[in-house]
Amino acid sequence: MKTCSPYISIILDGEEFEAEQIRRINKFAEDKDWSIRQLLHAIFSDFRKGTRVPTVVICNDEEELFIVESYFWEESLALIGKRDTVKAFKHKIDTLPKQFWNAIFSKEKELENSTETPFLDEPWNGYIDELLALCNIGDYLKWVSCFNFSADDFSSINDFYCLCVLSTFMGRTPHWTDRHWDNQKILSLLRAMDSAYRYNSYRRFIRTIEELHRIGYEKFRICPCTSPSGLAWRCTITTRENTSKQCGAMLSNNYNEREVLLSNGNFEWGMMEMGPYDNALMFVRQYPQIAIKGRGEDNEYTSWFKKVVRECYHYNRPTTYEVYYNCLEDCKISLLGPNSSKRTLPFPPPGDGEGLFY
């Protein structure tokens, strides 16, 4: 894995390395995702405090490497401060209006065809790069100083908030040098931000389901599919009772309508203004009848769902059926997204319901 950092390397067991600090992932951890996130968070927290020595993280297999790639950038936010600092920064980003981001991303064509740094008129009134200086002064420096990026690296950062930290560095540059970044570098960063922004709500949605599992509602399940037009991702939230014995990611034909929430990857409240934990608590309050049936243990399903979460960090979403595709044909669940390629997911554990509903 390319980390873009002179301080940290992620390798597979057996590869040669030189390092002052060696951290090996616990292959026997009961919750490998959580264990890896804790390890990465601890490393970046130490770096923030000034302990920056060449560090190697050794993965035991390709699966562990994929998990590290999923969470690496999100956990690197520990560099900008403790939990409250990071939470405040994320909230600041999440509460910016969509009109702001639409105005920013609308300048991509201008960046491509011009050498002049684009200027946004009212109500924003500013050069595009300076408007993207969103992190508080000082907070972003420890993060930026840990990495060494080229424009080609921006698309490998899979966390929108990290890209906003990097855009802060870009936006502050004119104050130090009296020069804007080169338009092609701004464009590379903006394209990466555009992709991450479009996917950020899906990640928040999936993380909320993960958080529901974490607080004791392990019987909650998702039934994802694609709209007939192929343009929209749809995701039903329900419980084990309403999913099919043939495929635990599809509704049974005798499902209880009062225990099903149809969604397109969003909740009806201000989902993006709340973290996954708060969204999970809100879901339980908003849908008590579904919550009652979702309460309880289902360790097999929660273990499977971690695969969905990992894929979500790679901009992939599961779908059980769409035009010309049905997961029952090959007993695997397809993925939608720019990085899905030929990746698939196995079926989750079967549900309790009979038949299938399309």
N, C-alpha and C positions, 0 to 999 in steps of 0.2 A: 504494500500500500504506500502510495506517495503522500506524505504528510505535509510537504512544503515547509518543513521545519528542520533547522540544523540541530535541534535538541532531541527530537523524538523520532524513532523508526519503528515501524510495525512489520514484523517478519514472520515467516512460517518456521516451525521447528526444523532444524537441520541446516538453515542458511547461515552463512558466515557473518560475523558482526564484531564490532568493537564498541564498547560502551562502558561508562563508569557505573551505570545503574541498570540492572536487569530485572524486568517484571514479567513473570510468566502467568498466563491466564490459567485459572484453576479449572482443569478439564472435568472435575467431579462436582462442580458447583450445581446445586439443585436448580437455581434460576440463573442460567448463564448470561442472559441479557442484562439482568440487574447487576450481576457480579462484574461484568465488563464495564458497564457504565460507572460503577463505583470506582473501579481501578483507574479509568480515564479521568474521572473527576478529581481523584486524589492527586494524580500526576500534575494536572493543570493547576490545582490549588497550590501545590508546592511551588510550581513555577511562578505563580503570582506573588508568592511570598519571597521570591528571590533565589530559590534553590533550582538553578537551571544547569543541570549536568546532562551530558549525552545519555539518553535513556532509550533502551530497547524493550519493546513489548513483544513477547514470543507467543504466537498463536499455535495451538496444537494441530489445527486442521483448517481446511478452507472455510468451513462453516463459521468458525470463530473469527476468521479474517473478515468474512462478510458482515458479521455482527459489529466488529470494530469499525468497519467502514460506514455502517449505518449510523452509529452514535458519536463518532469521533468529533465532528464539528460542533454538534450541540453541546457536548461536554466541555469543549474548549472555551465556552463562554465563562467558565469559572475564572478565566484569566482577567476578566474585566471587573470582578468583584464578588462579594459574597451573595448569598441567595437573594436578599432584599434588593441589592443593586441590580442584579440581573432581571429580577421580576419587574422592577420599575422601568428598566430599559425596554423590556418586551412589551409592557403595557403602553409605553409611549408610542412604539411602532404600531401596535395593534389598534390604537385609537385614532391613527391618522385616517382621514376620510379616503374613500375609494377614488374620489375625484382627484386627489393629490397624486396617487399612484398612476391613474389613467393619464394625467397630464405628463408625468415623468416618462412613462413608457411610450407615449405618443411621439417622443423626440428621437426614437431609435433611427428612423429613416433620415432625419436631418443630420444626425451624428455620422451616418454612413456616407452621406454625400457632401458634407461641408467640413471645412477646417476651423470654422468659428464655433466656439462653445455656445450651445443653445441657451437662450434666455427665456424664462417662463414669465408671461405677463400676469396681470391681476387674476386671482387674488394672491398668487404666490410671490411674484416680484423677485426674481433672483436667477442667477445662473444655475443650470441643472445640477452641476457637481456640488456647489455650495449648499443648495437646498437639501442635499442628501447627507449633510454632516449632522447626523441624528443622535449620535452618542455624546454624552457629556464630556467636556474637555478633561483629559487625563484618563478617563475610564478605558478608552480604546487603545492607549499606547502600549500597555503591557501585552495586549492581545496581538497587535500588529508586529511588535518587536520579536514575537516568538516565531514568526513565519517569514518566508522569503518568496513572494509570489512573482510570477510573470503573468501576462494577460491570458495566456493559455490555461492557467491554473484555475481561473475564476469559476469555470463551469463545473469543476470537481467539488466545489463547496456546496453541500446539500442542505445547508441551514440558512434560512432567510435572514435571521438575526445576525449571524456572522457576516453575511454579505453587507448588512447595514453598518456593522462596525468597520468593515473595509471601506465602505462608501464614505464614512466619516473621515477616514484618513485621506481619501481622495478630495473631499470637500474642504478639508483644512489646508491642504497643500498650497492653494493660492495665497493664503495669509502668510505663509513662511517664505515662499519663493516669488510671489507676484506673477505666477504662471499657472494656468490650468493644465490638467492632464491632457495628453494627446487624445484626440477624439476617438481613435480606434480602441484605446485602452478603456475609455469611458464606456464605449459601446459594448465591449466584451463584458465589463462588469454589469452593465445595465441589462444585457440579455440574460445573464445568470440570475440577476435579481428578479427579472420578469418571470422566468420559469419557476423560481422558488416561491414567488408571491402567489402565482396562480394555484400552486399546490398546497399552500400553507393551511388553508381551511380543511382540506382533506386530512392532512396530518393531525390537526387538532381534533377532528371528528374521530378518527381511528384511535388516537391516544385517549380520548374520553372513554371509549369502550374498554380499553386496556385498564384504565383507572377504575372503572366499575368492577372489573374482575378483581382488582387489587383490594377493594374495600368490601369484598364478600359477595358480589353479585356475579358469580362465575357462570351461571346458567344463561346469561345474556349471550345472544348470538347475532351474527349478521348474515343477511341473504343478499349478496350483491349481484347486480346484473347491469346490462346496458339497455338504454331506451331503444324502441324500434327504429328510430332515425339514426341511431349510432352516435348521437352527439352528446348524450348525457349519461352520467354514471348514476345509477340508482342503488340505494342501499337500505334494505329493510332491517330494522332492529326488532328482535323478538326473543323468545326463550326456547330452550331445548324442546319443550312440549310441542311447539308449533313447527319444528323443522322435521324434515323427512328422514325416515330410516334409510332411504336410498342415497341421499346426500345431505349431510348435516348443514350445508350452506344454502339449502333451498327450502321454501315453505312446503309443508304438507298440504294435501288438498282438503283437509278437515281442520285447518287452523282457526283459532279464535280471533276474530277481527279486533276485539277489545284489547288483545295482548300483542298487537303489532303496530309499529310506528314506521310509516313510509317516509323516506327521506332521500335527498339527493346529495348527501354528504354535508348537511347543515342542520343545526337546530334552530328553532324559531326565535330564540332569545339572542342576545348579543354574544354569541359563542366566542368570537375572536377577542373579546374584551376580558375573557376569563380563561384561566389555566385549565388543564384537563381535570384536575381534582375538583375544582369548583364547578365545572361543567357536569361532572359525574353526580355531585350532590344535587345540582339543579335538576338533572334528569330524573332522579329518584323522587324529588318533590313534585315535578310536573306530571309524571306518569306513574302514580302509586300502584295502579292495577298491574301494569307490566312489571314494576319493580318487585312486587310480592312474588311473582312467578320466577323472577330472575335471581332471587336470593338463594344461595346454597353453593355447594362445591361441584366443580366439574373440571378437575385438574387436566384431564386429557384435552379438553377443548381449549383451555387457557394456554396450554403448551403449544397447541397448533396456532392459536391466534398470535403468538409472538412472531411467527413467520410472516403474518400479515403486516404486523407493525414494522418489521425490518424492511419488507418490500416497500412500505409506504415511505420510508426514509430514502429510498432509491427512486421515488416518484412513480411507483407502480401501485395499481389498485386491482383487486381481484374481481373477476366477473364469472358468473356461472353459465350465462347464456347471452347471446346477441345474435344478430342476423348471420346465418350460416354457421353458427357455432352453438354447441350444447355440451356442457362438461361431462354429461353422462356417456358421450360417445367414446371418450378416451380415459374416463375416470380420473381426470386431472382438472384443476381450475386454472383458467387462463388469466393473464395479467394484462392490464391496460397501462400504457405509459411509454415515454420516450426511451426508457432503459429496460423495457420488459424483454425485448428480443425473444428468445425461446424459453425463458424462465416460466415455470408453472408452479402451482402449489398442489400438494396432495389433498384429498378430501379430508375435511375435519371428521371427528367422530360422528356417527349417525345420530339423528334426533329420535324423538319418540313417536312422531306422527306417521300416518299411513299415506301412501301415494305422493304425488307431486302437484304443485300449483304453479302455473306459468302466467 
